[in-house]
Amino acid sequence: MAKVTVPGGTPDQSTLRKASLKVAVRISAACAVMVVCLLAVAAVYLMNKLAHPELPPAAAAGTYAYLDSRDLLEAMIIAGVAGIALAGLVGWLSARSAIRPLGEALALQRRFVQDASHELRTPLAILDTRIQLAQRDAAPDSQPGRNLARIREDAATLTGIVNELLLAATAAAPDPGAEPVELADVAASVAESLQQLASANEVRLDFAALDRPRARIEQNALRRAVLALADNALAHTPPGGRVTISTAAEQDHAVITVADTGTGISGVEQDRIFERFVRTPSAGGARSQRSFGIGLSLVREIAMAAGGTVEVARTGDEGTVMKIVLPAAGR
């Protein structure tokens, strides 16, 4: 039987609504019990004071009983301490109840990513093997040979993504001992892979190695980061424009720069473009928006994981310049 969901909602939203309602009822009931307990404690304390009053020396025995400000202050202190203790207990129990569905959802998500990663590794390995077999029948310097080399490089990138997904799903720590990578080689490979896309968009794509610095970063991760920056630059550069990928060494840092001749970034703070799915008004009008998707947020995550940063070095009517800055590795 198909699962019945609330109209206009999803199964996840229905589950979250039920969980939030359950937690709200528990908190309300606990707060009601806490208030009753506090009132009972205060009443018992005051009744005890009335039953055993401390009379002034001049008063006749048994003529009257009274409560002074000290008695009321003591009752308030006792009730306050008890309230704090009960509130802490209620908060702890409520928090445990509230995060239980979240923990179950995270466990389910991890299992799904693990299963999907394992299932994808086998067809990717088969694909790589078939590419190698095809390369045997094609000369490396021929056009088919170069195309097969690019396809195998793309397949290796996909394999790296799958491996990183599996690593993230198992919550294992990444390997800190990454081998030094030539930034110029990675940037040149990205520029070569995007040449056809640039030609289709009537945009000139150039690569320039001002220097050949090295950095300790996983090569496939770096390639994805540069690819995301370059793809974003191509997407926002009009026909007849130009995108340049370059590498340089700046003091103790290795730098990859992606510059374009687009319309620049406006309508949003520059740091916010590295957030997921941020959108900004574009030059096409108030209803036209420029979206940065999740690619730039992944670039930031990759750079930060390697101890570096990504930044908007310059933006304006003449274009935008973005830089990946990584700690340089010795030769």
Secondary structure, DSSP 8 states (H G I E B T S, - for coil): ------TTS-HHHHHHHHHHHHHHHHHHHHHHHHHHHHHHHHHHHHHHHHHS----TTS-TTS-----HHHHHHHHHHHHHHHHHHHHHHHHHHHHHHHHHHHHHHHHHHHHHHHHHHHHHHHHHHHHHHHHHHHHTS-TTSHHHHHHHHHHHHHHHHHHHHHHHHHHHTT----S---EEEHHHHHHHHHHHTHHHHHHTT-EEEEEES---EEES-HHHHHHHHHHHHHHHHHTS-TT-EEEEEEEEETTEEEEEEEE-S----SS-GGGGGSTT-EEEETTEEEEEEE-TTHHHHHHHHHHHTT-EEEEEEEETTEEEEEEEEEB---
